[in-house]
Amino acid sequence: MSGAGHALMVGATGMLAPAARELAGRGWRVSVLARRASAFASHEPVSGYDCDYYDEASFRAALARAVARDGPVGLAVAWFHDVKLAAARRLAEAVGEPGAPGRYIQVLGSAVADPARPDRLATAAAVAEGLDGRLLRQVVLGFRVEDGCARWNTNAEISAGVLAAIESDAPLATVGVTSPWSMRPGG
Ligand SMILES: NC(=O)c1ccc[n+]([C@@H]2O[C@H](COP(=O)([O-])OP(=O)(O)OC[C@H]3O[C@@H](n4cnc5c(N)ncnc54)[C@H](OP(=O)(O)O)[C@@H]3O)[C@@H](O)[C@H]2O)c1
């Protein structure tokens, strides 16, 4: 997965920070969109664009600036608290270019794996509906079970798992486990 283009990340000032660093180290031109992106970029090998993804205009403007500087988005890594946000769709639309579809790595919380809500993964996938069907890769953040005790993934585990999912290019990957669902921390 050596870098060959522009990777744009949402959530990279948080749990995906190690992944942003790693992608930059592999040669990707990494853009980070977040409210504190420029502060983050002041000490990381990435370009930062301050925006609020609940404000579509703000997000659109940041996206446009990133594309103007580093070209079409070949790889988007997206952690949105709400997958139905207009900003998530705007990002999916910005991925790829004619002849090179690009990939949208949709990072999802464990709630999408709730066996009582089998609709949630498909609902999340709607972000890429009508776009090239090969774009979307979903990564579900699960939990870990150690010595009979469950805990959430650490940020390092989340970033490593997302990078592994990018590498494998599987349509659906899980970081940790989501079963037995009854062991989900706090569940
Ligand atoms: N199943 C799991 O293992 C799992 C799932 C979810 C969370 N977690 C854990 O819970 C911790 C906290 O989760 P978290 O959701 O707060 O994730 P986080 O990745 O630590 O922080 C949220 C990320 O989204 C960005 N963001 C948030 N609101 C934004 C907005 N309105 N506009 C633009 N960017 C925005 C933040 O950047 P700015 O603040 O700079 O805007 C930051 O990069 C994580 O660090 C992780 O360890 C675990």
PDBQT file of the ligand as one rigid body, heavy atoms in Angstrom, charges set to zero:
ROOT
HETATM    1  N1  LIG A 201     -15.354   0.329  18.900  1.00  0.00    +0.000 N 
HETATM    2  C1  LIG A 201     -14.336   1.074  19.233  1.00  0.00    +0.000 C 
HETATM    3  O1  LIG A 201     -13.297   0.537  19.543  1.00  0.00    +0.000 OA
HETATM    4  C2  LIG A 201     -14.494   2.561  19.266  1.00  0.00    +0.000 A 
HETATM    5  C3  LIG A 201     -15.447   3.234  18.486  1.00  0.00    +0.000 A 
HETATM    6  C4  LIG A 201     -15.527   4.614  18.574  1.00  0.00    +0.000 A 
HETATM    7  C5  LIG A 201     -14.701   5.280  19.441  1.00  0.00    +0.000 A 
HETATM    8  N2  LIG A 201     -13.787   4.584  20.159  1.00  0.00    +0.000 N 
HETATM    9  C6  LIG A 201     -12.883   5.236  21.117  1.00  0.00    +0.000 C 
HETATM   10  O2  LIG A 201     -13.492   6.357  21.656  1.00  0.00    +0.000 OA
HETATM   11  C7  LIG A 201     -12.609   7.453  21.559  1.00  0.00    +0.000 C 
HETATM   12  C8  LIG A 201     -13.390   8.711  21.324  1.00  0.00    +0.000 C 
HETATM   13  O3  LIG A 201     -14.091   8.568  20.119  1.00  0.00    +0.000 OA
HETATM   14  P1  LIG A 201     -14.355   9.798  19.188  1.00  0.00    +0.000 P 
HETATM   15  O4  LIG A 201     -15.538   9.564  18.383  1.00  0.00    +0.000 OA
HETATM   16  O5  LIG A 201     -14.296  11.053  19.979  1.00  0.00    +0.000 OA
HETATM   17  O6  LIG A 201     -13.156   9.684  18.175  1.00  0.00    +0.000 OA
HETATM   18  P2  LIG A 201     -11.808  10.488  17.996  1.00  0.00    +0.000 P 
HETATM   19  O7  LIG A 201     -11.244  10.011  16.738  1.00  0.00    +0.000 OA
HETATM   20  O8  LIG A 201     -10.960  10.420  19.196  1.00  0.00    +0.000 OA
HETATM   21  O9  LIG A 201     -12.285  12.009  17.834  1.00  0.00    +0.000 OA
HETATM   22  C9  LIG A 201     -13.187  12.417  16.851  1.00  0.00    +0.000 C 
HETATM   23  C10 LIG A 201     -12.495  12.810  15.538  1.00  0.00    +0.000 C 
HETATM   24  O10 LIG A 201     -13.471  13.342  14.658  1.00  0.00    +0.000 OA
HETATM   25  C11 LIG A 201     -13.192  14.733  14.452  1.00  0.00    +0.000 C 
HETATM   26  N3  LIG A 201     -14.431  15.484  14.571  1.00  0.00    +0.000 N 
HETATM   27  C12 LIG A 201     -15.344  15.381  15.561  1.00  0.00    +0.000 A 
HETATM   28  N4  LIG A 201     -16.341  16.253  15.369  1.00  0.00    +0.000 NA
HETATM   29  C13 LIG A 201     -16.037  16.919  14.231  1.00  0.00    +0.000 A 
HETATM   30  C14 LIG A 201     -16.697  17.946  13.506  1.00  0.00    +0.000 A 
HETATM   31  N5  LIG A 201     -17.862  18.474  13.922  1.00  0.00    +0.000 N 
HETATM   32  N6  LIG A 201     -16.133  18.392  12.369  1.00  0.00    +0.000 NA
HETATM   33  C15 LIG A 201     -14.947  17.880  11.934  1.00  0.00    +0.000 A 
HETATM   34  N7  LIG A 201     -14.275  16.886  12.579  1.00  0.00    +0.000 NA
HETATM   35  C16 LIG A 201     -14.818  16.428  13.721  1.00  0.00    +0.000 A 
HETATM   36  C17 LIG A 201     -12.234  15.143  15.551  1.00  0.00    +0.000 C 
HETATM   37  O11 LIG A 201     -11.444  16.214  15.133  1.00  0.00    +0.000 OA
HETATM   38  P3  LIG A 201     -11.552  17.700  15.783  1.00  0.00    +0.000 P 
HETATM   39  O12 LIG A 201     -11.890  17.529  17.218  1.00  0.00    +0.000 OA
HETATM   40  O13 LIG A 201     -10.207  18.288  15.517  1.00  0.00    +0.000 OA
HETATM   41  O14 LIG A 201     -12.642  18.355  14.994  1.00  0.00    +0.000 OA
HETATM   42  C18 LIG A 201     -11.424  13.866  15.720  1.00  0.00    +0.000 C 
HETATM   43  O15 LIG A 201     -10.468  13.760  14.707  1.00  0.00    +0.000 OA
HETATM   44  C19 LIG A 201     -11.652   7.134  20.424  1.00  0.00    +0.000 C 
HETATM   45  O16 LIG A 201     -10.420   7.759  20.602  1.00  0.00    +0.000 OA
HETATM   46  C20 LIG A 201     -11.597   5.628  20.444  1.00  0.00    +0.000 C 
HETATM   47  O17 LIG A 201     -10.494   5.206  21.243  1.00  0.00    +0.000 OA
HETATM   48  C21 LIG A 201     -13.676   3.244  20.096  1.00  0.00    +0.000 A 
ENDROOT
TORSDOF 0
